Amino acid sequence: MTKSFEISKKLVWEAYKCFKANEGAAGVDHETIKQFDRHLKDNLYKIWNRMSSGSYFPPPVKGVPIPKK
């Protein structure tokens, strides 16, 4: 069976490394990088699998107010 989208596992891994290098903050689910890393292989596989099949719907992002003049 083929996937709906051709997304390599390497691409997901590279995106994760960039996220971790930028010290990404916990999202609306309050899961930290440390918590995500506890099950890293399973978490990245789930993300890749859902993205490849077209069934991945990312959760809402955490809003951060930006001060303006």
DSSP file (Angstrom, degrees, kcal/mol; ACC not computed):
  #  RESIDUE AA STRUCTURE BP1 BP2  ACC     N-H-->O    O-->H-N    N-H-->O    O-->H-N    TCO  KAPPA ALPHA  PHI   PSI    X-CA   Y-CA   Z-CA
    1    1 A M              0   0    0      0, 0.0     2,-0.2     0, 0.0     0, 0.0   0.000 360.0 360.0 360.0 134.6    0.0    0.0    0.0
    2    2 A T        -     0   0    0      1,-0.1     2,-0.2     2,-0.0     4,-0.0  -0.634 360.0-115.2 -98.1 158.0    1.4    3.4   -0.9
    3    3 A K        -     0   0    0     -2,-0.2    50,-0.2     1,-0.1    -1,-0.1  -0.531  18.8-123.3 -87.7 156.8    1.0    6.6    1.1
    4    4 A S  S    S+     0   0    0     48,-0.6     2,-0.4    -2,-0.2    49,-0.2   0.838  97.8  33.7 -66.6 -34.2   -0.9    9.6   -0.1
    5    5 A F  S    S-     0   0    0     47,-2.8     2,-1.3     2,-0.1    -1,-0.1  -0.963  79.8-127.9-127.3 140.9    2.1   11.9    0.2
    6    6 A E        +     0   0    0     -2,-0.4     2,-0.5    -3,-0.0    46,-0.0  -0.722  44.9 154.9 -89.6  94.1    5.8   11.1   -0.3
    7    7 A I        -     0   0    0     -2,-1.3     2,-0.1    41,-0.1    45,-0.1  -0.982  34.8-138.0-121.4 119.3    7.4   12.3    3.0
    8    8 A S     >  -     0   0    0     -2,-0.5     4,-1.5     1,-0.1     3,-0.1  -0.432  13.7-129.2 -78.3 151.4   10.6   10.7    3.9
    9    9 A K  H  > S+     0   0    0      1,-0.2     4,-2.3     2,-0.2     5,-0.1   0.828 111.3  60.6 -64.3 -31.1   11.4    9.7    7.5
   10   10 A K  H  > S+     0   0    0      1,-0.2     4,-2.7     2,-0.2    -1,-0.2   0.893 100.9  52.9 -63.8 -39.4   14.6   11.5    7.1
   11   11 A L  H  > S+     0   0    0      2,-0.2     4,-2.2     1,-0.2    -1,-0.2   0.901 109.5  48.2 -63.1 -41.4   12.7   14.8    6.4
   12   12 A V  H  X S+     0   0    0     -4,-1.5     4,-2.2     2,-0.2    -1,-0.2   0.903 112.1  50.2 -65.0 -41.0   10.7   14.3    9.6
   13   13 A W  H  X S+     0   0    0     -4,-2.3     4,-2.3     2,-0.2    -2,-0.2   0.913 110.4  48.9 -63.5 -43.7   14.0   13.6   11.5
   14   14 A E  H  X S+     0   0    0     -4,-2.7     4,-2.0     2,-0.2    -1,-0.2   0.892 110.6  51.0 -64.2 -39.8   15.7   16.7   10.1
   15   15 A A  H  X S+     0   0    0     -4,-2.2     4,-2.3     1,-0.2    -1,-0.2   0.906 109.9  50.4 -64.2 -41.0   12.6   18.9   11.0
   16   16 A Y  H  X S+     0   0    0     -4,-2.2     4,-2.8     1,-0.2    -2,-0.2   0.918 108.2  52.1 -62.6 -43.5   12.7   17.5   14.6
   17   17 A K  H  X S+     0   0    0     -4,-2.3     4,-2.4     1,-0.2    -1,-0.2   0.893 110.3  48.5 -61.7 -39.6   16.5   18.3   14.9
   18   18 A C  H  X S+     0   0    0     -4,-2.0     4,-1.7     2,-0.2    -1,-0.2   0.920 111.8  49.7 -64.7 -43.4   15.8   21.9   13.8
   19   19 A F  H  <>S+     0   0    0     -4,-2.3     5,-1.9     1,-0.2    -2,-0.2   0.929 113.2  45.7 -59.8 -46.4   13.0   22.2   16.3
   20   20 A K  H ><5S+     0   0    0     -4,-2.8     3,-1.6     1,-0.2    -1,-0.2   0.892 109.7  54.2 -66.9 -39.5   15.1   20.8   19.1
   21   21 A A  H 3<5S+     0   0    0     -4,-2.4    -1,-0.2     1,-0.3    -2,-0.2   0.833 107.4  51.6 -63.4 -32.1   18.1   23.1   18.2
   22   22 A N  T 3<5S-     0   0    0     -4,-1.7    -1,-0.3    -5,-0.2    -2,-0.2   0.388 113.2-122.8 -84.5   4.0   15.8   26.1   18.4
   23   23 A E  T < 5 -     0   0    0     -3,-1.6    -3,-0.2     1,-0.1    -2,-0.1   0.937  34.0-150.1  53.3  52.7   14.7   25.0   21.9
   24   24 A G      < -     0   0    0     -5,-1.9     9,-0.3     1,-0.1    -1,-0.1  -0.177  10.3-120.7 -53.8 142.9   11.0   24.8   20.8
   25   25 A A        -     0   0    0      1,-0.1    -1,-0.1    -3,-0.1     6,-0.1  -0.370  33.2 -85.3 -83.5 162.5    8.6   25.5   23.6
   26   26 A A        -     0   0    0      4,-0.1     6,-0.2     1,-0.1    -1,-0.1  -0.381  48.8-133.2 -63.2 145.9    5.8   23.3   24.8
   27   27 A G    >   -     0   0    0      4,-0.7     3,-1.9    -3,-0.1    34,-0.1   0.036  42.4 -67.9 -87.4-161.5    2.7   23.6   22.8
   28   28 A V  T 3  S+     0   0    0     32,-0.6    33,-0.1     1,-0.3    -2,-0.1   0.726 134.1  59.6 -65.1 -20.6   -0.9   23.9   23.9
   29   29 A D  T 3  S-     0   0    0      2,-0.1    -1,-0.3     1,-0.0     3,-0.1   0.506 106.7-130.3 -83.8  -3.4   -0.8   20.3   25.2
   30   30 A H    <   +     0   0    0     -3,-1.9     2,-0.5     1,-0.2    -2,-0.1   0.673  53.9 151.3  63.2  20.3    2.1   21.4   27.5
   31   31 A E        -     0   0    0     -6,-0.1    -4,-0.7     4,-0.1    -1,-0.2  -0.733  34.5-146.9 -83.3 124.6    4.3   18.5   26.4
   32   32 A T     >  -     0   0    0     -2,-0.5     4,-2.5    -6,-0.2     5,-0.2  -0.342  25.4-107.4 -84.8 168.2    7.9   19.5   26.7
   33   33 A I  H  > S+     0   0    0     -9,-0.3     4,-2.8     1,-0.2     5,-0.2   0.899 121.9  56.1 -60.0 -40.3   10.8   18.3   24.5
   34   34 A K  H  > S+     0   0    0      1,-0.2     4,-0.8     2,-0.2    -1,-0.2   0.908 109.5  44.8 -60.4 -42.8   12.0   16.2   27.4
   35   35 A Q  H >> S+     0   0    0      1,-0.2     3,-0.6     2,-0.2     4,-0.5   0.907 113.4  50.3 -67.2 -41.9    8.6   14.4   27.6
   36   36 A F  H >< S+     0   0    0     -4,-2.5     3,-1.1     1,-0.2     7,-0.2   0.883 106.3  56.8 -62.4 -39.0    8.4   14.0   23.8
   37   37 A D  H >< S+     0   0    0     -4,-2.8     3,-1.5     1,-0.2    -1,-0.2   0.722  88.7  74.7 -67.8 -22.2   11.9   12.5   23.7
   38   38 A R  H << S+     0   0    0     -4,-0.8    -1,-0.2    -3,-0.6    -2,-0.2   0.840 116.3  20.3 -59.7 -31.9   10.9    9.8   26.2
   39   39 A H  T <X S+     0   0    0     -3,-1.1     4,-3.0    -4,-0.5    -1,-0.3  -0.271  85.6 145.2-128.1  44.3    9.1    8.1   23.3
   40   40 A L  H <>  +     0   0    0     -3,-1.5     4,-3.0     1,-0.2     5,-0.3   0.898  68.7  49.3 -54.7 -51.4   10.9    9.8   20.5
   41   41 A K  H  > S+     0   0    0     -4,-0.2     4,-2.0     1,-0.2    -1,-0.2   0.922 116.3  42.7 -58.2 -46.2   10.9    6.9   18.0
   42   42 A D  H  > S+     0   0    0      2,-0.2     4,-2.5     1,-0.2    -1,-0.2   0.913 114.9  50.2 -66.8 -42.4    7.2    6.2   18.5
   43   43 A N  H  X S+     0   0    0     -4,-3.0     4,-2.2    -7,-0.2    -2,-0.2   0.926 112.9  45.1 -63.5 -45.4    6.2    9.9   18.4
   44   44 A L  H  X S+     0   0    0     -4,-3.0     4,-2.8    -5,-0.2    -1,-0.2   0.884 112.3  52.6 -66.7 -37.0    8.2   10.6   15.2
   45   45 A Y  H  X S+     0   0    0     -4,-2.0     4,-3.1    -5,-0.3     5,-0.2   0.930 109.0  49.6 -62.9 -44.6    6.8    7.5   13.6
   46   46 A K  H  X S+     0   0    0     -4,-2.5     4,-2.4     2,-0.2     5,-0.2   0.921 112.8  47.1 -60.3 -44.5    3.2    8.6   14.4
   47   47 A I  H  X S+     0   0    0     -4,-2.2     4,-2.5     2,-0.2     5,-0.2   0.946 115.0  45.7 -63.0 -47.8    3.8   12.0   13.0
   48   48 A W  H  X S+     0   0    0     -4,-2.8     4,-2.9     1,-0.2     5,-0.2   0.934 113.7  49.3 -60.1 -47.0    5.4   10.6    9.8
   49   49 A N  H  X S+     0   0    0     -4,-3.1     4,-1.7     1,-0.2     6,-0.2   0.912 114.0  44.4 -61.7 -44.5    2.7    8.0    9.3
   50   50 A R  H  X>S+     0   0    0     -4,-2.4     5,-1.8    -5,-0.2     6,-1.1   0.889 114.6  48.7 -69.4 -38.9   -0.1   10.5    9.7
   51   51 A M  H ><5S+     0   0    0     -4,-2.5     3,-0.6    -5,-0.2    -2,-0.2   0.928 112.1  49.5 -64.9 -43.5    1.5   13.1    7.5
   52   52 A S  H 3<5S+     0   0    0     -4,-2.9   -47,-2.8     1,-0.2   -48,-0.6   0.828 113.5  45.5 -65.5 -32.9    2.2   10.5    4.8
   53   53 A S  H 3<5S-     0   0    0     -4,-1.7    -1,-0.2    -5,-0.2    -2,-0.2   0.581 111.9-117.6 -88.6  -9.0   -1.3    9.2    4.8
   54   54 A G  T <<5S+     0   0    0     -4,-0.9    -3,-0.2    -3,-0.6    -4,-0.1   0.615  87.9 107.5  84.8  12.1   -2.9   12.7    4.8
   55   55 A S      < +     0   0    0     -5,-1.8     2,-0.6    -6,-0.2    -4,-0.2   0.273  43.4 113.3-106.2  11.7   -4.6   12.2    8.2
   56   56 A Y        +     0   0    0     -6,-1.1    -9,-0.0    -5,-0.1    -8,-0.0  -0.742  36.5 176.4 -88.6 123.0   -2.3   14.5   10.2
   57   57 A F        -     0   0    0     -2,-0.6    -6,-0.0     0, 0.0    -2,-0.0  -0.931  26.6-136.0-123.9 104.6   -4.0   17.6   11.6
   58   58 A P        -     0   0    0      0, 0.0     3,-0.1     0, 0.0    -2,-0.0  -0.242  22.8-110.7 -62.5 146.2   -1.6   19.5   13.7
   59   59 A P        -     0   0    0      0, 0.0   -30,-0.0     0, 0.0   -31,-0.0  -0.279  48.1 -78.3 -69.2 163.4   -3.0   20.9   17.0
   60   60 A P        -     0   0    0      0, 0.0   -32,-0.6     0, 0.0     2,-0.2  -0.244  51.1-114.3 -60.6 151.2   -3.4   24.6   17.4
   61   61 A V        -     0   0    0    -34,-0.1     2,-0.5    -3,-0.1   -34,-0.1  -0.498  30.2-100.3 -86.0 158.2   -0.3   26.6   18.1
   62   62 A K        -     0   0    0     -2,-0.2     2,-0.3   -36,-0.1    -1,-0.1  -0.662  38.3-129.2 -80.3 123.9    0.3   28.5   21.3
   63   63 A G        -     0   0    0     -2,-0.5    -1,-0.1   -35,-0.0     0, 0.0  -0.535  23.5-171.9 -76.1 135.9   -0.5   32.2   20.9
   64   64 A V        -     0   0    0     -2,-0.3     2,-0.1     2,-0.0    -2,-0.0  -0.986  22.9-126.5-128.8 120.5    2.1   34.6   22.1
   65   65 A P        -     0   0    0      0, 0.0    -2,-0.0     0, 0.0     0, 0.0  -0.413  17.8-149.3 -67.8 139.7    1.3   38.3   22.2
   66   66 A I        -     0   0    0     -2,-0.1     2,-0.1     0, 0.0    -2,-0.0  -0.946  18.1-125.6-111.0 117.4    3.8   40.6   20.3
   67   67 A P        -     0   0    0      0, 0.0     2,-0.3     0, 0.0     0, 0.0  -0.375  31.8-172.2 -64.8 136.8    4.2   44.1   21.8
   68   68 A K              0   0    0     -2,-0.1     0, 0.0     1,-0.0     0, 0.0  -0.934 360.0 360.0-129.5 153.4    3.6   46.8   19.2
   69   69 A K              0   0    0     -2,-0.3    -1,-0.0     0, 0.0     0, 0.0   0.474 360.0 360.0 -73.7 360.0    4.0   50.6   19.4
